Amino acid sequence: MNKINIAVVGCGDIAHIRYFNAITKLKDKFHLTGVYDIVPEVTKKTAAEFQVQGFDSLEGLLSQPELDTVVVTTYHPCHAQIAVEAMNHGKNVIIEKPFATSSADAKLVRDTAKSTGKLCMALPFEIYPAFVEAKRMIDTGVIGKVACADGMFAHQGPLHAPWFFNKELASWGVLADLGIYPISILSYLLGPIKSVSGKVECLTKDRISLKGEAFTSTVEDNVAAVLEWENNAIATVRSNWCTAADKNGCIYSINIYGSKGIIYINMLTHELIVYTPEGGIDGAQKISYLGFEDSYRIALKPYDDHLDILNAYYEAHENGGIIPNDGCNIDRQVNIIETIEKLYEASATGYKMDVF
């Protein structure tokens, strides 16, 4: 089995929770060759923690001839720039969400990936069992023609990291942190988004961090949107940092309503429930759900939020550098960034905005 030499740029929470953890567990597939963070003390501490070389510049890290893949987990507005620089240095990239904070940057990343021929995995990642199975059911007509859907992702906000609330550092607010997930998932399930309307607001400006420090939010923390598709399907998306739930007990659900059934996905309980009055579902447990007797709990394969991302990347890397167009493919993810950018415009103008 070939090992991929991988480095991490940006050594904060998500780098530790997801990537360092997964790289350590997947030692047969990945070899960590270096780290870099804009804060020298963080670079030094992380390098010592994982016994790898810490670099004092991005250029130094990218100059490693043996380096194959760069993971980008910095402040959101830096993602695109770093990814482009890495690909121009001949490196493949995994970019944390949002992979860009403007449609111009998103297209630049896409065009750079195509011109350099480098593998570019742009998150969010939807290839989890619940979403894959839901997509299969939609595509095979289990719930008939999809009329509408709704997605919800909310909690009290990333109060452990106040930079999320700072427009200068984060550029986008709750849409970059939470709202991007239901938007991207609905795109995965139903196809490219045609248009968007809605409203973004800052409901709670005065905040207290988990360390007890007062700060003022300068980004949106409350969002409601309407998405539309070419076939006239419609979805609502709601997301906020104003709900009485911490980030480990958040509200996170996707519901798809079709002419022959309904799909309910609860990501907190990891459940996929299908209501289908026209017939059963092989291998599923029949239950009563929300008063519907003809409901079925679908058995799902176990998954890992973090390992699955790197495993999917490894598979794409070893199979010719191709990421499926309905997964973390850069072309599909450009549509997500454009949708969010157009949602800000729709909120400011009061008009529905075409995405493409």
N, C-alpha and C positions, 0 to 999 in steps of 0.2 A: 504494500500500500504506500503510495506516494505521500510525503508530508509537505504541507504548504507552509512556507515561511511567512509569518504574519506579524504585523506591528500595529500598535494602537496609538492614535493621535487624539488626545483628550482623555484624561485619567480620572474623571469624576465618578458619580454614582453609577450611571448606566454602564460605564466601562467595567467597573468592578462587579456589579450585580450580574451582568449578562456576559460580557466577552471574556474577561479574565477567568471567570468561573467556567465558562464553556470550553475555552482553550485548554485549561488545566485538565478538564475531564476528557477531552478529545485529543490526548497526546499522540495517539496513533495517526491522527490526521493533520494536526497543526503543530508548528513550532514557533513559539513567541521569540522574535528576534530583537525587539526594541520597543521603547515607549517614548512619547513626547507630550508635554503639556506646556501651555503658555506660561504657567507658574513654575519656575525652576524648582522650588521646594517640593512641589507635587511630583514633578518628573523624578527627582532624586529619591523620594520616598517610595514611589511605585516601582522604580527600577530595583531598589533594594528588596522590596517585598517579593518580587518575582524573579530576582537574580538574573536580570537581563540588562542590556545597555540602555541607559537613559541619554537622550540626545538633547543638546541645547538649542537646536533649531529644527524646523520642519525640513529644510533643505538637507541637513545632515542625515536625518532619518531616511529621506527618500533617496539619498545617494548610495544606500546599501545595495550593492550589486545582487546579493542573494535574496533580497526582499521581493516577495511576490505580491502580497496583498496588504492593503492598508485599511484599517477600520477607523472610520471618522465618527467621533463621539464628543465633539466640541460644542460650544454655544451654537445655537441653530443658524444664525446668519453666516457662520463660517463654513458650514458643511459643503456647499457647492464649490467654493473657491479651493478648499483643500482637496476635494475629490478631483477637480480638474487638474490641479497641479500634480497630484499623484499619478493620474493617468498619463499626463504628458511626460512623466518620468518613467513610463513603462510599467506602472504598477496597476494591478486590479484593485477594486475598491468595494467595501461594504459601507453604506452610508446610513447612519441612524436617521430616524424620522425627526422632523421633516427634512428630506434630502436637499431642499432649497426653500427659500422664503420669498421667491418671486418667480413668475413664469419665465422671465428672461434668464434667470440663473438655472432654472430647471431645464430649459432648452439647451443652454450652454453645456450642462453636464451630459445631457443626451447626445448632443452633437459631438462632444469630445469622446464619449464612449464609442460612437460609431466611427469617428475618424481615426482613433488609435487602435480600435479593435480590442479594447480591454473589457474584461468582465466587470459589470457594474450592477451590484445588488442595491436597489433603492428601497428602503423600508418606508412604511409598515409591511409586516409579513402576515399574510392571510392563510398560509397553507397549513392550517390546523384542522384536525379531524372534523370538528363541528361545521366549519365553513366549507370544507371540501365536500362533505356529505350533503350539506344544504344545496350547494351548487349543482351537484349531481341530480338531486331531486328536482330542482328547478328546470335544469336542462332536459331531463327525461319526462317532464310533464306530470310529475307526481301530484303537484298542487295546482295544475292547470295553468292558465294564463295569469301572470303576475299583474295585479292592478296597482298595488301600493306596498309600501314598506315603511318601517320606522327604526331609527337607531338612537340609542341613548348611552352616553358615557359621562359620568359625573362623580365628583367627590369634593372634598373641602379645599383641594388645591395642594400643590407641591410645597407645603410650608417649610419643608426641610431645606429648600433651596430657593431663597427669595429672588435670585436672578431671573427665574421664570416670569416674574411679575414686572420686570424692568424692560421697557421697550427698546432701550439702547442696546441691551445685551441679548434679548430674546427675539426682537422684531415682532413676532406673533405671540399671542397669549394662549388661551385655552384651546384655540383651534389647532395650534402646533402640538400641544401636549396630549389632548384627549379627542377633540373633535375630528382630527384627521383619521382616527381609527374607524368610526362608523361610516365616514365618507368613503374611505378606501375599501372597506368591506363591502359596502353596497355596490361600489364599482366592480369589485371582484365578482359579486353574485349576479349583477344585472347588466354589466357592460359599461362602456364609457358614458360619462354624464354629459348631457347636452346643454342644460342651463341650470341656473341657481338663483334663488331669491332668498331674502331673509334679513335678520337683524343681529348685530353684535353690540354688546354693551358692557360697560364696567359697572357691576352692581355694588361691589364691596371694595372701595379704594383703600380704606385703612385696614391694614393686616398686621398680624402678630406671627412671627416665625416660631418654629418649634423650640428655638433657643430663647424665646421670650423677647425678641427684638422687634420694635415697631418699624413698619415701612409702608410706603404708599405704592399701590399698584398703578401702572401706567399702560396696561394692556387690557384687552377684553377678557372678561371672566364668565360671560353668559351669552350663549349663542342659540338661535333657533333658525333653521334653514329648510327650504323646500328644494329638492332636487328633481329634475325631470330627465327622461330618457327619450330616445328617438321614437320608441313604440308607444309613447304617451303614458308609460308607467310613472308614478310619482312617489317620492319618499320624503319623510320629514327626518331631520337630524336635530337632536338637542344635546347640548354639552355645556357643562359649567363647572366652575370651582367654588360653587356656593351651596352645595348639598351636604347635609349632615352625615357624611360618611368619610372615613379616612381612606387613603389610597390603597390600603390592603383589603378594604371592605366596600369597594365602590359599586355604583350602579352601572351595569354594562350589559346591554341587551340589544338584540337585533330580531325584529319580527317581519316576516314576509307573508303577505296576504294574496292568495290566489283563488281562482274561480272554483277549484276543487279541494282546496285545503289551505292550512296555515302552518308556517314554520316558526317556532319559537326557539331562540338561542339565548341562553343565559350564561354569560362568560364567568360570572362569579361562582355559580354552582357547576359549571362545565356540563350543562345539559342541552340536548337537542330534542325537542318535543315536536311531533307533527300531528296536527288534527286533519284527518282525512275520512270523511263520512262515506266515501264511495268504495272503500276496501281497505284491508289491513296491509301491514308492511312486514314482509318476511324477516324473522329474526328479531323483531322489536317487541317490547313489552307493552301490552295494552293497558292504559291507565285512564283515569278521569282527570282532566286538566282544565282548570278555569271553567268548570261546569260542562265541558265537552267530553262525552263518554267515548267517542271514537278517536281517542288520542293515543299516541304511541311514543314511548321513550326509546330513542335510538341508541344502541350500544356503540360507543365510540372507543377507538384505540387510545391508549394513554399517550400523553405528549408532554413535552417540556418546552416552556416558553423560550428558553435560551438555547438549549442544545439543538432544537429543530432548525433554528435559523442557520447555524453554522453547518449542520449536516446538509441542509438544502444547498447552501453555498458550495460545499465540498463536492456534492454530486454534480452541480452545474459546472464547476471548475474542471472536474475530471471527465465530463462528457462534452467537451468542446466549447465550454464557455457560453452556454445558452441557458437563459432563464426563461421559463414559459411566459407567454405574453399575458396570462391571467394571474401571474404571481407577482414577484418583486421586479418585474421587467421595467426598465426605465421608461419605455413608451407609455405604459399604462399609468405609471406614477406621475408623469408629466401632467396628465389629465387631472390628477388629484390636486396638485399644486395650483394649476389654473383654476380649478373649482374654488379653492379657498381664497385665492386672490380676487376672483370675481364676486365671491360672497362679501368681502370687505367693500367692494364697489357697490354692490346691491344695497348694502346696509346704509352707505353714505348717500346714495342717490334715491333710494326707494323704488328702483326699477329692477325688473328681472334681467339677468345678464346671461348672454350666450357664452358657453365655455369654449366651443369650437365652431 
